[in-house]
Amino acid sequence: MNPGYRRHKFIYTVIKPLVTLFLKLRFGFRRGKMRQEKGPFILVCNHVTNFDMLFLACTFREYLYFVASEHTFRAGFASKLLRWVFDPIGRTKASVAGSTVMEMKKRLKAGHSICIFAEGVRTASGLTQPVMPATARVLQMFGVPIITYKLHGGYFSHPRWGYTIRRGYMEGELVNIYTPEMQKSMKTDELNDAINRDLYEDAYEWNKDRHIAYKGKRLAEGIEFELVACPKCGKLNCIRSKKDRFRCDCGLNGRYDLYGGISGEGFDFTTIKDWDVWERGYIAALPDYDDDHVLASDPDQTLREVKSDHTTVPVAAGTLSITPKELRIGEFTVALSDISMYDIILQGYLLFSTKDGRHFEIHDRKHKFAGFLYQMLIKRYKPTEEKTNVKRQQLQ
């Protein structure tokens, strides 16, 4: 048994009614029909809001230990309180999380249940992202039931790019339970595909006939963290937002409505989902610029190295920029070819690991930037074996 389990369970039992009431009043949350399973089990859920852990904790009778992003352990006193009260399992994004797997194994063996958000990141477009490729292989190792659970309506209630919570309706759905016997009869790829199917959510399709309004203030503010390319002028990092409006200097002018739809002049998209599909293709097709060509830049950013004890050390500060060759922060540069893994958290903090095993994050609380854009640009220009072979053939 986890040393703090009795404390965690007691606090959970005391505050659960209050949290449940808060979720009903603030989000309109209903848990849906449930079949309560006795632990230990692994719960796998889609990731739609910053409050997903609360929705699940108030839905399941079994106490759940959550796998949480490592950055949640670096919020000073709040992090210490979180660890004392709930003791989540840390996972460093943009890195290989072997220690996370070992801690999960330890707690399952002690009879505790665990919840993971296998996408690794909240949806920013309303579409569930594929789970991490190794998900099924790792989960099958534990030999416990796997429960898939899906949250509906969360994207419109609390979009990753937004600043505010919107009042509407959310509900949960228990999708499937995969017993250890069922898992043994499935190949790893089959289980991975099954989890992807179970968790897949198209927020716009779900709300198409329901037509639920999500009311709030400053509805469009922050939308530039997701809409990172302008379909009218083709520029990157140029959209700006205020209240329920967003615009570009080229004349593009749009509005975000209560149903998550967008409309305006300079574009034909009616949903952020459609804009997202277009801009991913647009950035993936960008030409091969010269190595010194600045693709995007943002001033007043700070680069910190993340240590294994959850502390961070400032490394550089200044303008963040990216070229087809390297990422720059002030006087610090790292070649895209030396970046092994990369990811984003919250509205867009950029995290990356280097081939020598170091972990970094870039952000400034007062000067936010669209980490999603840099993520896509790294993907576009980071050398791969396939790209290298193409260049060799072109030179021959």
Secondary structure, DSSP 8 states (H G I E B T S, - for coil): --TTHHHHHHHHHHHHHHHHHHHHHHH-EE--S-----SS-EEEE---STTHHHHHHTT-SS-EEEEEEGGGG-STHHHHHHHHHT--EEE-TTS--HHHHHHHHHHHHTT-EEEE-TTSS--SSSB-----TTHHHHHHHH-S-EEEEEEESHHHHS-TT-SS--BS-EEEEEEEEE-HHHHHTS-HHHHHHHHHHHH--BHHHHHHTT----B-SSTTTTGGGT--B-TTT--BS--EEETTEEE-TTS-EEEE-TTSBEEEES---SBHHHHHHHHHHHHHT-----TT---EEEEEEEEEEE-TTS-EEEEEEEEEEE-SSEEEETTEEEEGGGEEEEEEETTTEEEEEETTS-EEEE--TTS---HHHHHHHHHHHS--HHHHHHHHHHH-
